[in-house]
Amino acid sequence: MSDALVESLVGDLSTVRAPRGPDLNAGSWQTEAPLRMLLNNLDPEVAEHPESLVVYGGSGRAARSHDALRDIVRTLLRLADDETLLVQSGKPVGVFRTHPGAPRVLIANALLVPAWATWDEFRRLEAEGLTMFGQMTAGSWIYIGTQGILQGTFQTFCAAGEVHFGSPDLAGRTVLTSGLGGMGGAQPLAATMAGAAILCIEVDQRSIDRRLESRYLDEQAPTLDAALERVREAAARRRPLSVALRANAADVLPELVARGEMFDLVTDQTAAHDPLTGYVPAEVPFEEAAALRERDPDEYVRLVSQSMIAHVGAMVELVRRGCYVFDYGNNLRGEAYRAGLSDAFTYPGFVPAYIRPLFCRGIGPFRWVALSGHVGDIETIDRELQALFPDDALLQRWLRLASDRVAFQGLPARICWLGYGDRAKAGLAINALVRSGAVSAPVVIGRDHLDAGSVASPYRETEAMRDGSDAIADWPILNALLNTAAGATWVSVHHGGGVGIGNSIHAGMVVVADGSDDADDRLARVLAADPGTGVMRHADAGYEDAVDAARAGGLDLPGITT
């Protein structure tokens, strides 16, 4: 294998770009697909800090080190179709002969024995070069830029509208949030797609600029007064608008409370799950934060704790005054509670508040990426899904809006929320498009780890489970094992994504649609098994919607459907 090819692909981290087109670099599409998706994660259009291998979410990496990245790429280029590569926290550690129906890559990231599962211990081990934080889709090579959470954020805003205002249309409604990073950056576009006027607080000008350039954000205001005026005026005219203000949320939210300002919906998507690298304390100018973090991490975290108390305290007060406030899964409430704010959990997480009925039916974030690099392939698949699901009004609305308004980052991709039965139907339809040549190269199909059956996260996806099973992590492990048995192209298990070390275990899968009959078989198995575990998990917890979905879908759940 040519070292020159490896260096051309990943030698310079500032210029990494996934290959495009129908020509293979690896031995087959089963190994070319993970290669391209790994490189796509590190494309400067996609990754937040590619020079540090950080894709999103504070410190979520695609590989442990530059040398480890080179070794992964070199191995994928030579990997045979009866071999499986094992990746341990971002470093390739073994290749074993398996069989053609097995996954080509199996990944484990940041898994610690529970008694050792703390940020301090993780950082000690990370400093020793023994582990890395893979977030969710960073270390599983299926991040697709801010679009990855865009449709889920849109779905959440629409669901909140249904619950609180009787309609998913948020025209005339106002939203307040903070954080415009790799995840939070989806909020302004998702809110305006739902019809709202949204004020977004962000401390890092680079994140604001990135969202303006990608058209996820409409404009930036110079002052709080100007931002409020623009948002209020837009809402009064029922005009969607997103406005950013460069400031610290721990300063702005208490100021808004002091002024008596009200918003229809309030949330937050700062990277609060990682207090050291994901959140900037109000007492420290942004330009000085990195130096303090390096010089005195304990003092930095102490200051962050104070800011989080102020930030969440203001959100709690907004609840008391009548705003609908929800946590969007970044563990901000948990960190504020740990810092001493006893009423931090006054407001709910977004899953129990709005999303759980969807999870009960196996509905969650289903995504696909055109390995060809051609936008036309995504457009072809959009049209196919519009024809395939004519009665799904929210999906139809989403696909129309996404086609007009979503700027692709890296390889063209799309995401939508589909459930048990519909995912397999969509996957087989995509494979048929590849087979016919209507789509010019294979397509990878995966999802976020935030899904119906792939995560145990008591501060997010499994918060307030009906049977009290919030922290039972058997379920994501069973999901990963089943996806492996079903023949996914690569499968991953991670610790801590979204909410931080010690707070979650989650699993991911990706499967390739290459137009073959074998892909039909794999897609049918994987895209039934994967969402099926979500229906199973919620049926087991006693949700009647899930039991009904299991019976309707013919799931064999001992003691429940059989």
C-alpha positions, -999 to 999 in steps of 0.1 A, spaced: 0 0 0 14 33 -10 24 56 18 20 84 -7 -17 77 -10 -21 78 28 -3 111 30 -23 126 2 -55 117 21 -46 126 56 -11 141 57 -23 177 61 -52 179 86 -62 213 73 -71 200 39 -87 165 45 -115 158 20 -133 125 13 -127 111 -23 -157 115 -46 -170 96 -76 -173 59 -86 -136 49 -84 -124 29 -55 -94 35 -33 -100 6 -10 -108 -30 -20 -146 -27 -22 -174 -3 -12 -177 -21 21 -143 -6 30 -144 25 8 -175 37 26 -159 39 61 -128 54 46 -147 82 29 -169 88 60 -139 90 83 -123 116 60 -156 134 56 -158 138 94 -125 157 92 -133 178 62 -128 215 72 -163 221 59 -176 196 84 -153 195 115 -151 222 140 -114 219 146 -99 194 121 -63 203 129 -69 188 164 -91 159 150 -120 175 168 -153 171 149 -178 186 172 -191 187 208 -162 203 226 -136 175 222 -154 148 201 -127 133 179 -126 111 148 -93 95 157 -70 95 187 -39 111 170 -26 119 136 -5 88 136 -36 67 146 -55 83 118 -28 74 93 -29 38 106 -67 36 103 -66 49 67 -38 26 57 -57 -4 72 -90 4 55 -72 7 22 -59 -29 25 -88 -45 44 -104 -75 28 -141 -83 26 -137 -112 50 -118 -92 76 -129 -69 105 -109 -39 118 -111 -32 155 -107 4 166 -101 11 203 -108 47 212 -97 61 179 -67 38 173 -67 6 151 -56 -23 173 -64 -55 153 -76 -70 120 -93 -104 123 -107 -128 98 -144 -130 101 -167 -134 71 -182 -113 43 -215 -108 61 -197 -94 92 -191 -57 99 -159 -44 83 -152 -22 114 -161 -24 150 -154 6 172 -154 12 210 -148 47 223 -141 59 259 -156 29 276 -145 29 313 -153 6 341 -182 23 359 -164 32 392 -137 49 371 -161 67 348 -154 103 358 -141 133 338 -110 134 360 -101 98 354 -109 100 317 -87 131 312 -59 114 330 -61 84 307 -65 106 277 -33 125 286 -16 91 288 -27 85 252 -49 56 262 -84 68 252 -103 96 234 -138 111 236 -157 101 205 -189 121 212 -216 103 192 -211 105 155 -175 120 156 -158 88 166 -182 66 147 -175 83 114 -211 93 105 -212 130 114 -227 150 85 -222 186 98 -248 206 115 -275 191 94 -270 159 114 -292 173 142 -311 199 121 -341 177 114 -343 164 150 -342 200 162 -369 209 138 -389 179 149 -385 190 186 -396 226 180 -426 214 160 -435 189 187 -432 216 214 -456 237 193 -481 208 191 -479 203 229 -480 239 241 -498 258 213 -518 232 195 -499 234 162 -464 226 148 -464 260 131 -444 284 153 -452 315 132 -455 344 156 -437 326 184 -403 335 199 -375 311 210 -345 319 232 -314 296 231 -276 296 235 -248 278 216 -241 277 179 -214 250 178 -215 218 158 -248 207 174 -263 240 186 -257 256 152 -288 238 139 -311 257 161 -315 289 142 -324 272 109 -346 246 126 -366 273 144 -371 294 113 -381 263 93 -407 258 119 -418 295 115 -403 310 147 -382 341 155 -352 330 175 -325 347 195 -293 327 198 -266 337 223 -230 326 213 -197 335 229 -175 325 200 -176 348 169 -162 320 148 -192 299 154 -215 328 145 -196 334 113 -197 297 104 -235 297 107 -239 329 88 -217 315 60 -237 282 58 -270 301 58 -281 283 91 -283 318 107 -299 349 92 -281 378 109 -261 390 139 -271 419 161 -246 443 177 -264 447 210 -290 429 232 -314 457 226 -310 455 188 -314 417 189 -346 418 210 -361 445 187 -354 424 156 -368 392 171 -399 409 185 -406 427 153 -403 395 132 -426 376 156 -452 404 154 -452 401 116 -452 362 118 -419 363 99 -393 336 106 -360 351 116 -328 340 134 -306 365 152 -273 359 169 -258 379 197 -222 375 206 -223 373 244 -222 349 273 -254 332 282 -246 334 319 -247 371 315 -275 375 291 -302 352 305 -301 368 340 -303 402 323 -333 391 303 -350 379 335 -342 413 352 -358 431 323 -389 409 325 -385 396 289 -406 365 280 -402 339 253 -425 312 241 -398 285 241 -364 285 259 -336 259 256 -298 257 254 -273 238 233 -239 250 246 -214 221 250 -221 221 288 -216 183 290 -179 190 291 -173 219 315 -136 222 308 -136 224 270 -172 230 261 -183 260 282 -168 295 287 -174 311 322 -189 346 322 -160 359 343 -134 352 316 -132 370 283 -135 344 255 -100 353 242 -85 345 276 -104 313 282 -81 288 265 -51 301 284 -68 298 318 -81 263 309 -45 253 302 -29 271 332 -54 263 359 -81 238 349 -95 235 384 -101 272 386 -116 272 352 -141 245 361 -149 264 394 -158 295 374 -178 275 349 -198 261 378 -207 296 390 -218 306 355 -239 275 350 -257 283 383 -265 317 369 -275 304 335 -298 276 347 -311 298 376 -323 322 350 -340 294 330 -357 282 362 -370 317 368 -383 319 332 -403 287 340 -418 303 370 -429 333 349 -446 311 324 -421 303 296 -419 268 283 -383 258 290 -367 224 281 -333 209 284 -319 199 250 -297 171 262 -263 187 270 -265 180 307 -266 217 316 -291 210 344 -270 182 357 -238 203 359 -257 232 376 -272 208 401 -238 193 408 -225 229 414 -252 235 440 -284 246 422 -309 224 440 -339 233 416 -319 228 384 -343 200 373 -374 222 375 -378 220 337 -379 188 317 -356 173 291 -368 173 255 -372 136 252 -398 130 280 -414 164 271 -418 159 234 -400 130 217 -408 98 236 -440 90 217 -419 89 186 -393 67 202 -421 43 212 -427 37 175 -390 34 166 -390 68 150 -357 86 151 -329 102 131 -322 83 99 -295 97 76 -278 90 43 -248 103 25 -240 103 -13 -205 88 -16 -204 102 -52 -203 137 -39 -231 147 -63 -259 169 -49 -281 154 -76 -280 120 -59 -295 135 -28 -321 153 -48 -331 120 -65 -334 103 -31 -355 132 -18 -380 128 -46 -381 90 -40 -389 95 -3 -415 121 -11 -432 95 -33 -427 67 -8 -443 84 22 -471 107 8 -491 107 40 -463 118 64 -471 156 64 -441 166 86 -417 146 65 -431 161 33 -427 196 48 -392 188 60 -380 175 26 -393 205 8 -377 230 32 -344 211 34 -341 210 -4 -345 248 -5 -326 258 26 -300 233 38 -264 240 27 -244 207 25 -211 204 45 -186 179 30 -203 150 12 -239 158 3 -262 142 29 -298 142 42 -315 133 74 -351 126 83 -370 109 111 -384 75 101 -396 46 122 -398 9 123 -409 -5 89 -403 28 71 -365 28 75 -362 -6 58 -386 5 31 -365 36 25 -332 17 26 -343 -8 0 -356 21 -22 -322 38 -20 -304 6 -29 -327 2 -59 -318 37 -71 -281 28 -68 -287 -5 -87 -305 13 -116 -279 40 -119 -304 68 -109 -280 74 -81 -244 75 -94 -225 57 -66 -232 38 -34 -249 55 -4 -242 51 33 -272 49 56 -268 55 93 -282 75 121 -274 96 151 -267 77 183 -296 97 198 -322 71 187 -351 51 201 -331 19 211 -294 28 210 -288 47 242 -290 47 279 -288 84 291 -307 93 322 -303 131 315 -315 128 279 -329 99 259 -339 77 288 -348 104 313 -379 96 333 -386 62 318 -419 48 329 -404 18 346 -375 36 362 -349 19 339 -332 52 329 -297 40 337 -299 4 324 -272 2 297 -280 -33 286 -302 -19 258 -275 0 237 -252 -30 241 -279 -53 228 -285 -28 199 -249 -29 189 -247 -67 192 -278 -71 171 -266 -47 144 -234 -67 143 -253 -99 139 -275 -84 112 -246 -74 91 -241 -36 94 -210 -23 77 -197 -8 108 -209 -7 144 -198 14 174 -203 17 211 -194 49 230 -195 64 264 -205 99 274 -216 114 241 -239 145 244 -240 145 282 -205 137 293 -184 110 309 -203 89 334 -237 98 320 -244 76 290 -237 45 269 -247 46 233 -243 27 201 -243 35 163 -245 16 131 -239 23 94 -248 1 64 -239 6 27 -264 6 -1 -242 -4 -31 -270 -17 -54 -263 -54 -48 -286 -82 -38 -264 -87 -8 -270 -51 2 -308 -57 -1 -304 -85 25 -283 -65 48 -305 -34 46 -336 -54 52 -321 -70 83 -303 -40 98 -330 -14 92 -356 -36 108 -334 -48 137 -320 -13 146 -353 6 151 -369 -26 163 -348 -24 194 -363 10 201 -398 -4 200 -387 -33 221 -370 -12 247 -401 10 252 -425 -18 251 -405 -35 278 -408 -3 299 -446 -4 296 -454 22 270 -487 12 254 -478 30 221 -447 8 219 -466 -24 226 -491 -14 199 -463 -7 175 -446 -40 182 -479 -59 176 -485 -39 144 -450 -46 131 -450 -83 140 -422 -80 165 -416 -112 186 -413 -99 222 -416 -127 247 -442 -120 273 -455 -89 254 -465 -99 219 -460 -137 222 
